Amino acid sequence: MSKRNGKIVSYRRHIHITFTGILFAFVLIYLMIQLAVYLSKGHVSLYQVGAADTYTSSSQYEGVITRNETVYYMDRAGVVNYYVQDGQKTYKGNTVYTIDETGDFSRMLESLYQENSSLSSQDIQSLKASLVSDSLTLDLMEFQQVYEKKAAINAEILDAYNQSALEQIDSSADFSGLTAYDAQSSGFVVLKTDSYDSLTADAVTGEILQKNNYSSRIYQTGEKREAGEAAYKCIADDSFTITFALSQEDESLFRDATAMKIELEPIQAEVTGDFYITTASDGTRLGNIDLDKYGSSYLSERYITFKIKEDSATGMKIPKSAVTEKSFLTIPREYITKGGNDSSDGVYKQVTLEDGTSSVEFVAVRIYASNETDYYIEADTIAAGDTLVKPGSQETYLMGVSAPLQGVYSANQGICTFRRIEVLNETGDNGYYIVKQGTTYGVTAYDYIVLDAQSVEEDEIIH
């Protein structure tokens, strides 16, 4: 009986490499590399350009208010009670306040407060209006301002109670030691004084604008005051002057201006006033705006924040962070001509033939921008060091001068492509440029551009 051979025989499997397999491997490796590059990069944010619109730029300033104001003082000690509420207008001869030297009149008012502690609907509406206005303009980090507003509200409430009580007192009642004081001139009654009462525009200095030594005091009805202290302030009319510091750039911009249009934000009003520039005693250059209305909205204010309305511009809004620069070669305008099969823009470039002789050939160029003397071209067909020949002449020009143009990176096709912009103006918040629409090689409405130009490079693939 024959025996089987116990040898183990192994068989090698042949691997068949095909062109399709190689191609698939290369594609897979490429995709893995692209995925790794994409994951290693930060996310690129895009901004969609909106349609062209009209924008008005404005810059914010802070100035000091001066006006026709007079402070009237107590001629004797006693408790003061007002007949006119803070901020209301009165006329010459009307009773503004009384001084109660004995306290009888004040005790009578106190008893009336206790009998009738409610305010009229008109007083409540006035308080509501004050609170709404304060909520829009008050800076909670300015503690002195907060305390002043609190005191002003308390004074307004006490004034309202006082007026209600005064209406109930019998006019024939006799109060010894009570003296009434009438208005010596017509105007707005203000129950607040400060360190710059009766300040004039020509006396404003840089130190005053910095508010280093500013202080104020609010007066309330029912207070006992000494002779010589302020009773009230009278502001003659609605006119006032705003004086503010000018930078060198401001002075250059406003040098020839005789009128200034400004926006008073808290009251949402635009007003135009006479404008002139002066020099303070400490050398500070000052802008002055004389206004003939809206002063009654700032009776208790010494400092004011406002915006100067500047030129309007119609264009597209571009974030400043999206703007970058790219260098272009410049060519004198007289060296550009028409040529080629399609009569495109180009230049005559000097070239060296194989036999060593010189010749001239037409080279098409893309013109991105121009000024009075030069064209800006991209360095693709022409490079620094090339020699150009002026059309119809033997004059030559050696390429080498470059200059930057502003632009953004368009990302419509997923590739960062430089697109030129022409800045017309900027928005009031300084966050955007207003750029011209229809610029050659520029952006158009609804294009997607890279929000942060510094985060990418030209021709980079972002998606």
Long-range contacts (C-beta under 8 A, 24 or more apart in sequence): 42-455, 44-411, 44-450, 44-451, 44-452, 44-455, 44-456, 44-462, 44-463, 45-450, 45-451, 45-452, 46-411, 46-448, 46-449, 46-450, 46-451, 47-318, 47-319, 47-322, 47-448, 47-449, 47-450, 47-451, 48-446, 48-447, 48-448, 48-449, 49-316, 49-317, 49-318, 49-443, 49-444, 49-445, 49-446, 49-447, 49-448, 49-449, 50-316, 50-317, 50-445, 50-446, 51-316, 51-445, 51-446, 52-314, 52-315, 52-316, 52-437, 52-445, 53-314, 53-315, 53-316, 53-317, 54-312, 54-313, 54-314, 55-312, 55-313, 55-314, 55-315, 55-317, 55-425, 55-427, 55-434, 56-309, 56-310, 56-311, 56-312, 56-313, 56-428, 57-310, 57-311, 57-312, 57-313, 57-425, 57-426, 57-427, 57-428, 57-434, 58-263, 58-307, 58-308, 58-309, 58-310, 58-428, 59-307, 59-308, 59-310, 59-428, 60-305, 60-306, 60-307, 60-428, 61-244, 61-305, 61-306, 61-307, 61-308, 62-209, 62-244, 62-303, 62-304, 62-305, 62-306, 63-209, 63-242, 63-243, 63-244, 63-287, 63-289, 63-303, 63-304, 63-306, 64-196, 64-199, 64-204, 64-208, 64-209, 64-242, 64-243, 64-244, 64-302, 64-303, 64-304, 65-240, 65-241, 65-242, 65-295, 65-298, 65-301, 65-302, 65-303, 65-304, 66-199, 66-200, 66-201, 66-204, 66-240, 66-241, 66-243, 67-235, 67-236, 67-239, 67-240, 67-241, 67-295, 68-235, 68-236, 68-237, 68-239, 69-190, 69-197, 69-198, 69-233, 69-234, 69-235, 69-236, 70-185, 70-198, 70-233, 70-234, 70-236, 71-193, 71-197, 71-198, 71-230, 71-232, 71-233, 72-181, 72-184, 72-230, 72-231, 72-232, 72-233, 72-234, 73-228, 73-229, 73-230, 73-231, 74-99, 74-225, 74-226, 74-227, 74-228, 74-229, 74-230, 74-231, 75-227, 76-101, 76-179, 76-227, 77-101, 77-224, 77-225, 77-226, 77-227, 78-177, 78-179, 78-224, 78-225, 79-103, 79-105, 79-106, 79-222, 79-223, 79-224, 79-225, 80-219, 80-221, 80-222, 80-223, 80-224, 80-225, 80-231, 81-105, 81-106, 81-109, 81-162, 81-166, 81-221, 81-222, 82-159, 82-162, 82-189, 82-191, 82-221, 82-232, 83-163, 83-166, 84-189, 85-156, 85-159, 85-160, 85-163, 85-189, 86-152, 86-155, 86-156, 86-159, 86-189, 86-190, 86-191, 86-192, 86-300, 87-188, 87-189, 87-190, 87-296, 87-299, 87-300, 88-188, 88-189, 89-186, 89-187, 89-188, 89-189, 89-296, 90-183, 90-186, 90-187, 90-188, 90-189, 91-183, 91-186, 92-182, 92-183, 92-184, 92-185, 92-186, 93-182, 93-183, 94-182, 94-183, 95-180, 95-181, 95-182, 95-183, 96-181, 96-182, 96-183, 96-189, 96-231, 96-232, 97-180, 97-181, 97-231, 97-232, 98-178, 98-179, 98-180, 98-181, 99-178, 99-179, 99-181, 100-175, 100-177, 100-178, 101-177, 101-178, 101-179, 102-175, 102-176, 102-177, 102-178, 104-175, 104-176, 104-177, 104-178, 105-175, 105-177, 105-178, 106-222, 108-169, 108-173, 108-175, 109-162, 109-165, 109-166, 109-169, 109-222, 112-164, 112-165, 112-168, 112-169, 113-161, 113-165, 116-164, 116-165, 116-168, 117-161, 119-157, 119-160, 119-161, 119-164, 120-160, 120-164, 123-160, 123-163, 123-164, 126-156, 126-160, 127-153, 127-156, 127-157, 127-160, 130-156, 133-266, 136-266, 137-266, 148-216, 148-218, 151-218, 151-220, 152-192, 152-218, 152-300, 154-220, 155-191, 155-218, 155-219, 155-220, 155-221, 158-220, 158-221, 158-222, 159-191, 159-220, 159-221, 162-221, 162-222, 181-231, 183-234, 184-234, 185-234, 185-236, 186-236, 187-234, 187-235, 187-236, 187-237, 188-234, 188-235, 188-296, 188-299, 189-232, 189-233, 189-234, 190-232, 190-233, 190-234, 190-235, 190-299, 190-300, 191-218, 191-219, 191-220, 191-232, 191-233, 192-216, 192-217, 192-218, 192-219, 192-233, 192-300, 193-217, 193-219, 193-230, 193-233, 194-302, 196-302, 197-233, 201-241, 201-243, 201-278, 201-288, 202-278, 203-281, 204-243, 204-280, 204-286, 205-280, 205-281, 205-282, 205-284, 206-245, 206-280, 206-282, 206-283, 206-284, 207-282, 209-243, 209-244, 209-245, 209-284, 211-303, 214-302, 214-303, 216-302, 235-295, 235-296, 235-299, 237-295, 238-292, 238-293, 238-294, 238-295, 238-296, 239-290, 239-291, 239-292, 239-293, 239-295, 240-291, 240-294, 240-295, 240-298, 241-288, 241-289, 241-290, 241-291, 242-273, 242-288, 242-289, 242-291, 242-304, 242-306, 243-286, 243-287, 243-288, 243-289, 244-286, 244-287, 245-284, 245-285, 245-286, 245-287, 246-277, 246-285, 246-286, 246-287, 250-287, 251-277, 251-285, 254-287, 260-287, 260-289, 260-308, 261-308, 261-309, 262-289, 262-306, 262-307, 262-308, 262-309, 263-306, 263-307, 263-309, 264-294, 264-297, 264-304, 264-306, 265-305, 265-306, 265-307, 266-297, 267-294, 267-297, 269-294, 269-297, 270-309, 307-428, 310-425, 311-425, 312-425, 313-424, 313-425, 313-434, 314-424, 314-434, 314-437, 315-424, 315-425, 315-434, 315-435, 315-436, 315-437, 316-434, 316-435, 316-437, 316-443, 316-445, 317-427, 317-432, 317-433, 317-434, 317-435, 318-408, 318-421, 318-432, 318-433, 318-434, 318-435, 318-443, 318-449, 319-431, 319-432, 319-451, 320-426, 320-430, 320-431, 320-432, 320-433, 321-451, 321-452, 321-453, 321-454, 322-408, 322-409, 322-449, 322-450, 322-451, 322-452, 322-453, 323-406, 323-407, 323-408, 323-421, 323-433, 323-453, 324-406, 324-407, 324-408, 324-409, 324-418, 324-453, 324-454, 325-404, 325-405, 325-406, 325-407, 326-404, 326-405, 326-407, 326-418, 326-458, 327-402, 327-403, 327-404, 328-368, 328-369, 328-376, 328-377, 328-378, 328-379, 328-402, 328-403, 328-404, 328-405, 329-376, 329-377, 329-378, 329-379, 329-382, 329-383, 329-384, 329-399, 329-401, 329-402, 330-374, 330-375, 330-376, 330-377, 330-401, 330-402, 330-403, 331-365, 331-374, 331-375, 331-377, 331-382, 331-388, 331-397, 331-399, 332-373, 332-374, 332-375, 332-397, 333-370, 333-373, 333-374, 333-375, 334-390, 334-391, 335-388, 335-390, 335-391, 335-397, 336-365, 336-367, 336-375, 337-362, 337-391, 339-364, 340-364, 347-382, 347-388, 348-388, 348-389, 348-390, 348-391, 349-382, 349-386, 349-387, 349-388, 349-389, 350-386, 350-387, 350-388, 350-389, 350-396, 360-389, 366-441, 367-440, 368-405, 368-420, 368-440, 368-441, 369-405, 369-420, 369-422, 369-440, 374-403, 376-403, 376-405, 407-442, 408-443, 408-449, 408-450, 408-453, 409-449, 409-450, 409-453, 409-456, 409-458, 410-443, 410-447, 410-448, 410-449, 411-448, 411-449, 411-450, 411-462, 411-463, 412-447, 412-448, 414-461, 414-462, 414-463, 415-459, 415-460, 415-461, 415-462, 416-450, 416-456, 416-457, 416-458, 416-459, 416-460, 416-461, 416-462, 417-458, 417-459, 418-458, 419-443, 419-447, 419-449
